Amino acid sequence: MKTEDKIFNETINQYPRLIYTVILLIASITIYLVEKMPIALLAVWVLWFTIFDFIGYRSQVSDISYRFLQTSFQIALTGLVWFIGGWQVALAANVIWITLGCDMIYIWILKAGPYEWDYFKTSPVNFFYQVILRRKTPWNAALISAGAGLIIALIII
């Protein structure tokens, strides 16, 4: 494990509730400031969910507890966006998530190169490749899925 990862994990593990509370507070304030701009609100949802996923996944103790926390955060953030911007923005944000848009940003943050996907089987493209074809999802298929999700989301709002 790299030194930076050790420092990151130690910090997160020492103050997890504080960090998640600050993230929720900043997300709430940011969302409030962009309540009249659906595209900005959509971008805020995607970025905050991805940041939460990035921090949470890298500092997880167990996969089950992290997935529960991630789902709870996603529901809370979606509810907040629905309350502020309406159901269209909330739906559009989750379309971007389910079509791997948030994962693409996550990979960009990590500066990871193209690779084949072998997780998140509930995504339509991953379900097709991993469940039906029984092989890993190619990078270009995931990228096309994320692009299509973005287009669909923009049409929704």
C-alpha positions in Angstrom: 0.0 0.0 0.0 1.3 3.4 -0.9 2.1 6.0 1.8 -0.6 8.3 0.5 -3.2 5.5 0.8 -2.1 4.7 4.3 -2.5 8.4 5.4 -5.8 8.7 3.6 -7.2 5.5 5.2 -5.9 6.4 8.7 -7.6 9.8 8.4 -10.9 8.4 7.1 -10.9 5.6 9.7 -10.3 8.1 12.6 -13.1 10.5 11.7 -15.6 8.7 9.4 -18.8 10.2 10.9 -17.4 13.7 10.8 -16.2 13.3 7.2 -19.6 11.9 6.0 -21.5 14.6 7.9 -19.3 17.4 6.4 -19.9 15.8 2.9 -23.7 15.8 3.5 -23.6 19.4 4.8 -21.6 20.7 1.9 -23.8 18.7 -0.6 -26.9 20.2 1.0 -25.6 23.8 0.8 -24.3 23.3 -2.8 -27.6 21.8 -3.9 -29.5 24.7 -2.2 -27.4 27.2 -4.2 -28.1 25.6 -7.5 -31.8 24.9 -7.0 -32.9 26.9 -10.0 -30.5 25.3 -12.4 -31.4 21.6 -13.1 -28.2 20.8 -15.0 -26.1 22.2 -12.2 -28.1 20.3 -9.7 -27.6 17.1 -11.8 -23.9 17.8 -11.9 -23.8 18.3 -8.1 -25.6 15.0 -7.5 -23.2 13.1 -9.8 -20.1 14.7 -8.3 -21.1 14.3 -4.7 -22.1 10.7 -5.2 -18.9 9.9 -6.9 -16.8 11.7 -4.2 -18.7 9.8 -1.6 -18.1 6.5 -3.5 -14.4 7.3 -3.9 -13.8 8.1 -0.2 -16.1 5.4 1.1 -14.9 2.6 -1.1 -11.3 3.3 -0.4 -11.8 3.3 3.3 -14.3 0.5 3.7 -14.0 -2.0 6.5 -16.5 -4.5 5.0 -18.2 -4.5 1.6 -21.7 -5.1 3.0 -21.6 -2.2 5.5 -20.1 0.1 2.8 -22.9 -0.9 0.3 -25.5 -0.2 2.9 -24.0 3.2 3.6 -23.6 4.0 -0.1 -27.2 3.1 -0.8 -28.4 5.2 2.1 -26.4 8.1 0.9 -27.7 7.7 -2.6 -31.3 7.6 -1.4 -30.8 10.7 0.8 -29.1 12.6 -2.0 -31.7 11.6 -4.5 -34.5 12.6 -2.1 -32.8 16.0 -1.5 -32.4 16.6 -5.2 -36.1 15.5 -5.8 -37.2 18.0 -3.1 -35.2 20.9 -4.6 -35.2 20.2 -8.3 -38.1 17.8 -8.9 -38.4 14.2 -9.9 -36.9 14.7 -13.3 -33.5 15.8 -11.9 -33.5 12.9 -9.4 -34.3 10.4 -12.2 -31.7 11.9 -14.5 -29.0 11.6 -11.8 -29.8 7.9 -11.2 -29.8 7.3 -14.9 -26.3 8.6 -15.1 -25.4 6.3 -12.1 -27.0 3.2 -13.5 -25.3 3.7 -16.9 -21.8 3.9 -15.3 -21.4 7.7 -15.5 -20.4 8.0 -11.9 -18.0 5.1 -12.3 -16.3 6.8 -15.2 -15.7 9.9 -13.1 -14.4 7.6 -10.3 -11.9 6.0 -12.8 -10.9 9.5 -14.0 -10.2 10.5 -10.3 -8.0 7.4 -9.9 -6.3 8.1 -13.2 -6.9 4.5 -14.1 -6.6 3.4 -17.7 -9.1 1.4 -19.7 -9.9 -2.0 -18.4 -12.6 -4.7 -18.5 -15.3 -4.4 -15.9 -16.3 -7.4 -13.8 -18.6 -5.8 -11.2 -21.9 -3.9 -10.9 -24.0 -6.5 -12.7 -27.2 -4.4 -12.3 -26.0 -1.8 -14.9 -27.7 -2.6 -18.2 -24.5 -2.9 -20.2 -22.8 -5.0 -17.4 -25.8 -7.2 -17.2 -25.7 -7.9 -20.9 -22.0 -8.7 -20.9 -21.5 -10.4 -17.5 -24.8 -12.3 -17.1 -25.9 -13.0 -20.6 -22.6 -13.3 -22.5 -20.7 -14.4 -19.4 -17.6 -12.2 -20.0 -16.2 -9.0 -18.6 -17.6 -5.7 -20.0 -15.2 -4.1 -22.4 -14.1 -0.5 -21.7 -15.6 0.9 -24.9 -19.0 -0.6 -24.1 -18.9 1.0 -20.6 -17.9 4.3 -22.2 -20.7 4.1 -24.7 -23.1 3.3 -21.9 -22.0 6.3 -19.8 -22.4 8.6 -22.9 -25.9 7.3 -23.6 -26.8 7.7 -20.0 -25.7 11.3 -20.1 -27.7 12.0 -23.2 -30.8 10.3 -21.7 -30.4 12.3 -18.5 -30.2 15.6 -20.4 -33.3 14.7 -22.3 -35.2 13.9 -19.0 -34.4 17.3 -17.5 
